[in-house]
C-alpha cells in the first residue's frame, strides 16, 4: 500500500507491505465480518513468504480471523513500526493509512489483535502500548529488549561500555541455552561497523537514535572502544517500553490494562527473558493486569505448540470480551 507519510519523509515512493490471508469462512459466509490478527515478522523475514500460497488462514482457536502478515523491513533494518528520526513515521503509516485501507478492502469487524516473535514481539508490544485505543490485545513473543536497564544484560543508563563488564570480561551478545558463550558483543558491533546495511544492532540505532550530522543514525557506542554515548541513550529512552509504561501508567491503564501477554523462553539466547522479567517486576509494582509466561527453551525452541496455543487462547479471550462489549452498544 503506497504511504504518503513515509514517501514524504523519505523523498521517494514508499509502501507498507503485508500479506493478507483470508479464512474459508470469508467465502462461505459472505455477509460475515471478521477480526484481524496482525502478525509482525521478526528480523530478516518478509511477507513474500506467502507469495503463491493458496492455503486459507487457520483459525484463532476456532475463531475465524483475517490474518495480516506485516513486513517492517527497510533499508536500515526492521522498522518495528515505531516512528523514528531515521526511518520515518511507521507507526502512523500503519494506523492512519494502512489499517483504514485494509478495513475498506476486506470485511473486518473492527477487532485488531497483534502478535509477533523477537523484533515482531517488540513491535506488537510497542503498537499495543502506544496505540491502545486502536488495538484490542497483543501476544508478544520473546520480544527484543523491553527494558533498557537490562538491554541484553547491560544497563544503558549506568554502564559505560558495551563490550566489557566492570571486571574487563567481555560481554556476550548471545549464548547457547542461555549460558554457553556464542557471540561477543564486541565482535558483532565491529562486524556491523564494516557490513553497514541494517543488521540487527544497526537496526536498533536506526529506530532509537536521532539522525546524525552525516545523515546516518547516531551510534549507541563507539564501534572501536565500545564506550556508550550517554547523549544517544537519552534519545533511546523514548523507546524503553518499561520506562514509558512507568511514566504514563495513570493515563494508559484504562485503555491498556489486561490487553497484554508476554511470553519468552527461560534460556533465551539473547537474554531477552531477563528484560521481560524486569518489565514484569515494574508492572507488578503498578498493579497491572499484564500477563507474563516463561517456558522451557531458548529464542528458537520455546515456541512449542503449547506455547503458541496459550498465546492464542489469550487473544481469543480478549476478542470474545471485545465482541461482548461491542454487542452491547
C-alpha positions in Angstrom: 0.0 0.0 0.0 1.5 3.4 -1.0 2.3 5.5 2.0 2.1 9.3 1.7 3.6 9.7 5.2 6.6 7.5 4.5 7.1 8.8 1.0 7.1 12.4 2.1 9.6 11.6 4.8 12.0 9.6 2.6 11.6 11.7 -0.5 11.0 8.5 -2.6 7.9 6.3 -3.1 7.4 4.1 -0.1 4.9 1.4 0.7 3.6 -0.5 3.7 3.8 -4.2 2.8 1.8 -7.2 4.0 0.3 -10.5 3.0 -3.5 -10.8 3.7 -4.7 -14.4 4.2 -8.4 -15.0 4.4 -10.3 -17.8 6.3 -12.5 -20.2 4.5 -15.5 -18.6 6.3 -14.8 -15.4 4.4 -16.2 -17.1 1.3 -18.7 -19.5 2.9 -20.3 -16.7 5.0 -20.4 -13.7 2.6 -22.3 -11.5 5.0 -20.0 -12.0 7.9 -17.2 -9.7 9.2 -14.1 -11.0 10.9 -11.5 -9.9 13.4 -8.0 -9.1 12.1 -4.9 -10.8 13.6 -1.8 -8.8 12.7 1.4 -11.0 12.8 4.6 -9.0 12.6 7.7 -10.8 11.3 10.9 -10.8 13.2 14.2 -9.5 11.9 15.1 -10.8 8.5 11.7 -12.3 7.4 9.3 -10.7 5.0 5.7 -11.0 3.6 6.9 -12.7 0.4 6.9 -16.0 2.3 3.2 -16.2 1.4 3.6 -15.4 -2.3 1.8 -18.1 -4.3 0.2 -19.8 -1.3 -3.4 -20.7 -1.6 -4.0 -22.1 1.9 -6.7 -20.3 3.9 -5.9 -18.7 7.2 -6.1 -21.1 10.2 -8.5 -20.1 12.9 -7.6 -18.5 16.2 -8.7 -21.4 18.4 -11.9 -21.9 16.3 -12.4 -18.2 15.8 -12.1 -17.4 12.0 -9.7 -14.5 11.5 -8.3 -12.4 8.7 -4.5 -12.8 9.1 -2.3 -9.9 8.1 1.4 -10.6 8.0 3.2 -7.3 8.3 6.7 -6.7 6.9 8.6 -4.0 8.7 11.8 -4.2 6.6 13.5 -1.1 5.3 17.0 -0.1 4.1 18.1 0.5 7.7 16.7 -2.8 9.1 13.5 -3.6 10.9 11.3 -0.5 11.5 9.5 -2.3 14.4 6.6 0.0 13.4 7.8 2.8 15.6 8.0 6.4 14.4 11.7 7.4 14.3 14.0 10.2 13.2 15.7 7.9 10.7 13.1 5.5 9.4 10.1 7.9 9.4 6.6 7.6 10.8 6.0 3.8 10.5 3.5 3.7 13.4 1.5 6.5 11.9 1.6 5.0 8.4 0.3 1.7 9.8 -2.5 3.1 11.9 -3.6 6.1 9.8 -3.0 4.8 6.3 -2.7 1.0 6.1 -5.4 -0.1 8.5 -8.2 2.2 7.0 -7.4 0.8 3.5 -7.3 -2.7 4.8 -10.7 -2.4 6.5 -12.2 -0.7 3.5 -10.9 -3.5 1.2 -11.9 -6.5 3.4 -14.8 -7.4 5.7 -13.2 -6.6 9.0 -15.3 -6.2 12.2 -13.1 -3.7 13.9 -11.3 -6.0 16.3 -7.5 -5.8 15.8 -5.2 -8.3 17.5 -1.4 -8.3 17.5 1.3 -10.9 17.7 4.9 -11.4 16.7 8.1 -13.0 17.8 11.5 -11.4 18.5 11.6 -8.0 16.7 8.0 -8.8 15.8 7.3 -9.3 19.5 8.7 -5.9 20.4 6.7 -4.3 17.5 3.4 -5.8 18.7 4.1 -4.7 22.3 5.1 -1.2 21.1 2.0 -0.8 19.0 -0.3 -2.1 21.7 1.1 0.2 24.4 1.3 3.3 22.1 -2.0 2.8 20.2 -4.1 1.2 22.9 -7.3 2.6 21.6 -6.7 1.1 18.2 -5.6 -2.4 19.0 -7.7 -4.9 21.0 -4.9 -7.1 22.5 -1.4 -8.4 21.9 0.6 -11.5 22.5 4.3 -10.5 22.4 6.6 -13.5 22.0 10.3 -13.2 23.0 10.4 -9.5 22.3 13.6 -7.6 21.7 14.7 -5.7 24.9 11.7 -4.1 26.6 13.7 -2.7 29.5 16.9 -0.7 28.8 18.1 -1.2 32.3 18.5 -4.8 31.1 19.4 -4.4 27.5 20.9 -7.9 26.9 22.3 -7.7 30.4 23.6 -4.1 30.0 22.2 -1.2 31.9 22.3 1.5 29.2 21.7 4.2 31.9 24.6 3.4 34.2 27.0 1.1 32.4 29.8 2.8 30.4 30.9 0.2 27.9 29.0 -2.2 25.6 32.0 -4.5 25.1 33.3 -5.1 28.6 31.9 -5.6 32.0 33.4 -3.7 35.0 35.8 -6.5 35.6 37.0 -6.2 32.0 35.5 -9.6 31.0 33.8 -9.5 27.6 30.0 -9.0 27.3 28.0 -11.6 25.4 25.5 -10.7 22.7 24.2 -14.2 22.7 24.6 -17.7 24.1 23.6 -21.3 23.6 20.9 -22.4 26.0 21.3 -19.1 27.9 24.7 -19.8 29.4 27.2 -21.2 26.8 29.0 -18.3 25.1 28.1 -17.9 21.4 28.8 -14.4 20.2 30.6 -11.5 21.9 29.0 -8.0 21.8 32.3 -6.5 20.6 32.6 -8.9 17.6 29.1 -8.3 16.4 29.3 -4.5 16.8 32.6 -4.4 14.9 31.2 -6.8 12.2 28.2 -4.5 11.6 30.6 -1.5 11.6 32.1 -3.0 8.4 29.0 -4.5 6.9 26.8 -1.5 7.4 23.4 -2.4 5.8 20.8 -2.5 8.6 21.9 -5.6 10.6 20.3 -6.2 14.0 22.3 -3.7 16.1 22.4 -1.0 13.5 18.7 -1.6 13.1 18.3 -0.6 16.8 20.3 2.6 16.1 18.1 3.4 13.1 14.9 3.3 15.3 16.1 4.5 18.7 18.7 7.2 17.8 18.5 10.7 16.3 19.8 11.4 12.8 23.4 12.3 13.0 25.2 15.2 11.3 26.3 13.0 8.4 22.6 11.9 7.9 23.1 8.4 9.3 21.8 7.3 12.7 23.8 8.3 15.8 25.5 5.3 17.3 24.8 4.0 20.7 28.5 3.2 21.3 31.9 3.8 19.7 32.4 0.7 17.4 36.1 0.5 18.3 36.2 1.1 22.0 32.6 0.2 22.9 32.1 3.3 25.0 28.4 4.2 25.4 27.4 7.7 24.3 25.0 8.9 27.0 23.6 11.6 24.8 22.4 8.9 22.4 21.0 6.9 25.3 18.9 10.0 26.3 17.0 9.6 22.9 16.9 5.8 23.2 14.9 6.2 26.5 11.9 7.3 24.4 11.8 3.7 23.2 12.2 2.0 26.6 8.8 0.3 26.9 9.2 -0.2 30.6 10.1 3.4 31.2 7.2 4.6 29.0 4.7 2.5 31.0 6.0 3.6 34.3 5.9 7.3 33.4 2.5 7.1 31.7 0.6 4.4 33.5 -2.1 6.6 35.0 -3.2 7.8 31.6 -2.8 4.4 29.9 -4.2 1.9 32.3 -7.9 2.3 31.4 -7.3 1.6 27.7 -4.4 -0.8 28.1 -4.6 -2.9 31.3 -5.4 -6.6 30.7 -4.7 -6.4 26.9 -1.1 -7.6 27.0 0.5 -11.0 27.3 4.3 -11.5 27.0 6.0 -14.9 26.8 9.6 -16.0 26.5 11.9 -19.0 26.9 13.7 -19.3 30.2 17.0 -19.8 28.3 16.7 -17.1 25.6 19.9 -17.0 23.5 19.9 -13.2 23.7 19.0 -13.0 27.4 15.6 -11.4 26.5 14.0 -13.3 29.3 15.9 -11.1 31.8 14.5 -8.0 30.2 10.9 -9.4 30.2 11.3 -10.3 33.9 12.4 -6.7 34.6 9.3 -5.4 32.8 7.1 -7.8 34.8 8.6 -6.6 38.1 7.7 -3.0 37.2 4.2 -3.9 36.0 3.5 -5.7 39.3 4.5 -2.5 41.2 1.9 -0.7 39.1 -0.7 -3.4 40.0 -1.3 -4.0 36.3 -3.1 -7.0 34.8 -0.4 -7.7 32.2 0.2 -11.4 31.8 3.7 -12.9 31.7 4.7 -16.5 31.0 8.0 -18.4 30.9 8.6 -21.6 29.1 11.4 -24.2 28.7 13.6 -23.5 25.7 15.5 -20.6 24.0 14.7 -18.0 21.4 14.3 -20.6 18.7 12.8 -23.6 20.6 10.4 -22.0 23.2 7.6 -21.6 20.6 6.2 -25.1 21.0 2.5 -26.0 20.2 1.7 -25.4 23.8 3.4 -22.0 23.9 1.5 -20.9 20.8 -1.8 -22.3 22.0 -1.6 -20.4 25.3 -0.9 -17.2 23.4 -3.8 -17.8 21.0 -6.2 -18.6 23.9 -5.3 -15.3 25.4 -6.0 -13.4 22.2 -9.3 -15.4 21.8 -10.4 -14.5 25.3 -9.7 -10.8 24.7 -11.5 -10.9 21.4 -14.6 -12.5 23.0 -14.5 -9.8 25.6 -14.3 -7.2 22.9 -17.2 -8.8 21.0 -19.4 -8.9 24.0 -18.7 -5.3 24.8 -19.4 -4.1 21.3 -22.6 -6.3 21.0 -24.0 -4.4 24.0 -23.5 -1.0 22.3 
